[in-house]
Amino acid sequence: MISLAHAQIAGRWRGTITQTGSNNVASQYYFELNLKADSTGNAKGTSYSFIRKEGGRYALKVNIDGKFQNNELTFKESGMIEYENTIQKRADFCVKTGVLQLVKENNKTILKGNWTGVEHKTGESCTDGVILLEKILPDSTNDLRMEDEKIIKLKDRTIKRGKSITVRATTLKIEIFDDADEDGDMISLNFNGNWLVKSYKIRNRPKIITVKIDPKSPFNFIATFAHNLGKLPPNTTALIIDDGKRKQKILLKSDTETSDVVYLEYEE
């Protein structure tokens, strides 16, 4: 039997973390918690911080331990799992502690509160900040599995390593077409967990769709799901991604076991 404490705190939480001061990598980052909890409210999992800035990226994944009681999560980060910082290559990272309150706001389950921390190498105090997270409800169809800023599964298909492109606008025009002979390829197209088209037979004449990306999130992507291989395998989808300043052509190749993906990296 799942306890109330377990049900309230366990799961995936996504939002932002801020940091005061002027010498940090950024003042606000994407932030995520993935938590498991036992019947007494003891919580374990990982935290993940991410930002893309000035052509570089900052990504930090660490273990986390916590206790959830009286609608409060007290947490402490511990061992590092992953750290990359190509924005400030010599910069250290903060090991964070904090207390987050669980509240209901506009039919959403929210964790929010302050954090403090110390630098990983020196133990010196970091400037503090605020965490604001929303609980992400699991997809009832289990269409998508994500980890950090990558997707790893789309329905029963393994996700390829994929490609990444930089876009300079949040509203994008997507052209979907077959750039060779029409051979009967049929696809569904997934954008950030939502199906843009389902069971669509690709033509030489483009199908045009407009999408809006979240500039603060690393989870902007388009992935193909192949329903067949057509007459000339693999299933190949051509996309032209137009951000109003330039057009970029991408070919996504999928089959009945794997799905291809393009990640959309926003840059001002």
C-alpha positions in Angstrom: 0.0 0.0 0.0 1.4 3.4 -1.0 1.5 5.9 1.9 0.3 9.5 1.6 3.8 10.8 2.1 5.1 8.6 -0.6 2.4 9.6 -3.1 2.8 13.3 -2.4 6.6 13.6 -2.8 7.7 10.7 -5.0 8.0 11.5 -8.7 9.4 14.0 -11.1 9.5 17.7 -10.3 10.5 20.4 -12.8 11.0 24.1 -12.7 13.6 26.7 -11.9 16.3 27.5 -9.3 17.7 31.0 -8.9 21.0 32.3 -7.4 21.7 35.7 -6.2 25.0 37.5 -6.9 26.7 38.7 -10.1 29.7 36.3 -10.4 27.7 33.1 -11.0 27.2 31.2 -14.3 23.6 32.5 -14.3 20.9 34.0 -12.1 18.3 31.3 -13.0 18.7 27.7 -14.2 16.4 24.9 -15.2 16.0 22.6 -12.2 14.6 19.1 -11.7 14.2 16.6 -8.9 13.5 12.9 -9.4 12.5 11.4 -6.1 11.6 8.1 -4.5 10.2 7.9 -1.0 9.4 5.2 1.5 6.3 4.9 3.8 7.9 7.2 6.4 8.7 10.0 4.0 12.4 9.3 3.7 13.3 10.5 0.1 16.2 9.7 -2.2 16.9 10.6 -5.8 18.7 13.1 -8.0 18.7 16.8 -8.7 19.6 18.2 -12.1 20.5 21.8 -13.0 20.9 23.0 -16.5 21.4 26.1 -18.6 22.6 26.9 -22.1 24.2 30.3 -22.5 26.7 32.1 -24.7 27.3 29.0 -26.8 28.1 26.9 -23.8 26.2 24.7 -21.4 26.1 24.0 -17.7 24.8 20.7 -16.5 24.9 19.3 -12.9 23.4 16.0 -11.7 23.9 15.0 -8.1 22.4 12.5 -5.6 19.9 13.9 -3.1 18.6 12.7 0.3 15.6 14.2 2.1 12.8 13.9 4.5 9.2 14.8 3.8 6.9 15.5 6.7 4.2 18.1 7.5 4.1 19.1 3.8 7.8 20.1 3.9 10.8 18.5 2.1 14.1 19.0 3.8 16.9 18.0 1.4 20.6 17.8 1.0 22.7 17.1 -2.1 25.6 14.7 -1.9 27.7 12.8 -4.5 28.2 14.2 -7.9 27.0 12.1 -10.9 27.7 14.5 -13.8 29.2 17.9 -14.1 29.9 19.9 -17.2 30.5 23.7 -17.4 31.7 25.1 -20.7 30.4 28.6 -19.8 32.8 29.2 -17.0 35.2 26.3 -17.3 37.0 26.9 -14.0 33.9 27.5 -11.9 33.0 25.2 -9.0 29.4 24.2 -8.3 27.3 24.5 -5.2 26.2 21.5 -3.0 22.8 22.6 -1.9 20.5 22.1 1.1 17.1 23.6 1.6 13.5 23.3 2.8 10.7 23.2 0.2 7.0 23.6 1.0 4.4 21.5 -0.8 1.4 23.6 -1.8 -1.5 23.5 -4.3 -1.7 26.4 -6.7 -4.1 26.6 -9.6 -4.7 22.9 -9.5 -1.0 22.3 -9.7 1.2 20.6 -7.0 4.1 22.9 -6.2 7.4 22.6 -4.2 8.9 26.0 -3.4 11.4 27.4 -0.9 14.9 28.7 -0.3 18.2 27.0 -0.6 21.7 27.6 0.7 25.0 25.8 -0.2 28.7 25.5 -0.2 31.2 25.2 -3.0 32.0 21.5 -3.8 35.8 22.0 -3.8 36.5 24.7 -1.2 33.5 24.4 1.2 33.0 28.2 1.0 29.5 29.5 1.2 27.6 30.0 -2.1 25.2 32.8 -2.7 21.7 31.5 -2.0 18.5 31.4 -4.0 14.9 30.1 -4.5 13.6 26.9 -5.9 10.2 26.6 -7.6 9.0 23.3 -9.0 5.9 21.7 -10.4 5.1 18.0 -10.1 5.0 16.4 -13.5 2.2 13.9 -13.7 3.1 10.6 -15.4 1.8 10.1 -19.0 -1.0 7.6 -18.7 0.0 6.2 -22.1 3.6 5.8 -21.2 4.5 7.3 -24.6 7.7 9.0 -23.4 10.6 8.4 -21.1 13.1 11.1 -20.4 16.3 11.5 -18.4 18.1 14.8 -17.9 17.8 16.8 -21.1 17.5 13.7 -23.4 14.6 11.3 -24.2 15.5 7.7 -24.0 12.3 5.9 -25.1 9.3 6.8 -27.3 6.6 4.1 -26.8 8.5 0.9 -27.4 11.3 2.5 -29.5 14.8 3.2 -28.4 15.8 6.8 -29.1 18.9 7.4 -31.3 21.6 9.8 -30.2 20.0 12.3 -32.6 21.1 15.7 -33.7 21.1 19.2 -32.1 20.5 22.5 -33.8 20.4 26.1 -32.5 17.3 28.2 -33.0 17.0 31.9 -32.3 13.2 32.3 -31.8 10.7 30.6 -29.6 8.1 30.2 -32.4 9.1 27.9 -35.2 7.6 26.9 -38.5 8.2 23.2 -39.2 7.9 21.8 -42.8 7.4 18.0 -42.9 8.0 16.2 -46.2 9.7 13.5 -48.2 12.7 15.0 -50.0 13.1 11.9 -52.3 10.6 9.7 -54.1 7.4 9.2 -52.2 7.6 5.6 -51.0 4.8 5.3 -48.5 6.6 6.2 -45.3 4.1 6.8 -42.5 5.0 8.5 -39.3 3.8 10.1 -36.1 5.7 13.2 -34.9 6.3 14.0 -31.2 7.1 17.5 -30.0 8.1 17.8 -26.3 5.8 14.9 -25.4 2.8 15.9 -27.5 1.9 14.4 -30.8 2.0 16.9 -33.6 0.8 14.5 -36.3 -0.4 10.9 -36.0 -0.1 8.2 -38.7 0.7 10.7 -41.4 1.9 9.5 -44.8 4.8 11.7 -45.9 4.5 13.5 -49.2 6.8 15.6 -51.3 4.5 18.5 -50.7 5.3 19.8 -47.2 2.9 19.8 -44.3 3.5 23.0 -42.3 3.1 23.2 -38.5 3.9 26.0 -36.1 5.3 25.1 -32.6 6.4 27.2 -29.7 9.4 26.1 -27.6 10.2 26.8 -24.0 13.4 28.8 -24.0 14.2 27.9 -20.4 13.9 24.2 -20.8 16.4 21.7 -22.2 13.6 19.4 -23.2 12.7 20.9 -26.6 12.8 18.2 -29.3 11.1 16.6 -32.3 11.1 12.8 -32.6 9.7 10.5 -35.3 7.8 7.3 -34.7 7.8 5.1 -37.8 4.7 3.1 -38.6 6.3 1.3 -41.5 9.5 1.3 -43.5 8.1 2.3 -46.9 9.4 0.8 -50.1 12.9 2.1 -49.4 14.0 1.5 -45.8 14.6 3.2 -43.4 11.6 5.4 -42.8 13.0 8.9 -43.6 11.4 12.2 -42.7 12.7 15.6 -43.9 12.1 18.6 -41.8 12.8 22.3 -42.5 12.9 24.2 -39.2 12.4 27.9 -39.8 12.9 30.4 -36.9 12.3 33.4 -39.0 16.0 34.2 -39.3 17.2 31.0 -41.0 16.0 27.7 -42.3 17.7 24.4 -41.3 17.1 21.1 -43.0 17.2 17.9 -40.9 16.7 14.2 -42.0 15.3 11.9 -39.3 15.7 8.2 -40.0 13.7 5.7 -38.0 12.6 2.0 -38.2 10.4 -0.3 -36.2 12.9 -0.5 -33.3 14.4 3.0 -33.1 13.3 6.6 -33.3 15.3 9.5 -34.5 15.3 12.9 -32.8 16.4 16.5 -33.2 17.0 18.7 -30.1 16.2 22.4 -30.4 18.6 24.5 -28.5 17.4 28.1 -28.0 20.0 30.9 -28.2 19.1 34.6 -28.0 
